[in-house]
Amino acid sequence: MVSVAFYNISMDKLSKDQIKIEKTYQIINTRMPDFSMRFFNSMEGILKPSSLYIYSIDIAAFFDYLGSTSCNIKKMNIRDLSKISPEVIEDYVEFVRSSTTNNRKKQPSDNTIHRIICILSAFFDYYFKNGFILFNPVCKVSRPSIPRNPSEGTNMQDNLKLLEYVSKGNLPTEKMSVYQSKLRARDTAILALIMGAGLKTSECLNINIQDLDLEHNCLYVRSRHAPNLIYISPFISEKLSEYLSIRLDMIAVYGHDDALFLSLRMQRLGARELQLLLKKYSSALFGDQQAIKANDLRNAFRRNIFTTSQNLFVTSAITGSATAYLLQKPYSSYLDYYETEKGKDFNPEDLLNNEGGTE
């Protein structure tokens, strides 16, 4: 039985979420107009504290830019938002592209520019939908196109080495090893699910205890559509069973009682925590230059499905990920090889002989 006291956090210490929320509202109060609080109040409960903090940084940077153009930010009211034109947003985007830090020009990526424009669009869209402004100026600003071509993922042999390291190996420091011994069963079960069943990060973390049917080696997965019943291997079922025996002895925070995978704070494990978990193990095993992400494990599973089925539509349906059209580019080399090989074994005489033999 795992000691629950190990997971409890003392009440006199602020949690990471509370710290993020305090930093967010500190930024709002010091660097934004008073009416900005309306937007963030509406987003609280919808966005995670870490996402809310990123929103506050990007929106505050926009108001800092407006302040540098002889605009008194603290005296702005909601009606002043109507004076912000698409040209002002475009000028700000160019300002971000050409900005410098410590006399060095930093070149933001297209992903960064895309994120900034999306956050500003959400900010203005809130006031537009609530009738405070007549239109959303960000809608008329072009956004950089972000390629959606999925990567092939990691090598399956590296994935298997990682799984063995998580289940049997030891992390380098003594402190890390203490935590690892407490979380080994959980981490092994998570890796086995992503690696062996191809689950998305959200699907894996949203699994509840009642979704498991280990007697029949299956479980329900909640996707953006209806819940799906998927079957898992006896190995995955065994790892889930080992963790479940530990999980049932834990006392989760109110509202997280049904969650299968819990964090150290006794709350449902989050996507950010899963990313750090994989980075911790993969960096210890392969080095900092080869940090494996959850998408890498999932893409390796998808590639294995494709090389077995040799069919893009079957791969897309089984993995429930990108469409067959988007899978063409990363698997183009395989498709070219299949195209050159598909007609080489065709021989009508052999086919007729085989049919005659069966009769």
Secondary structure, DSSP 8 states (H G I E B T S, - for coil): ---GGGT---TTS--HHHHHHHHHHHHHHHHS-TTHHHHHHHHBTTB-HHHHHHHHHHHHHHHHHHHHTT--GGG--GGGGGG--HHHHHHHHHHHHT-EETTEE----HHHHHHHHHHHHHHHHHHHHTTSSS--GGGGS--------------HHHHHHHHHHHHH---SSHHHHHHHHHHHHHHHHHHHHHHHH---HHHHHT-BGGGEEGGGTEEEE--SSS-EEEE--HHHHHHHHHHHHHHTT----TT-TTBSSB-TTSSB--HHHHHHHHHHHHHHHH-GGG---HHHHHHHHHHHHHHHH--HHHHHHHHT-S-HHHHTTTTHHHHHHHHHHTTTT--HHHHHHHHHHH-
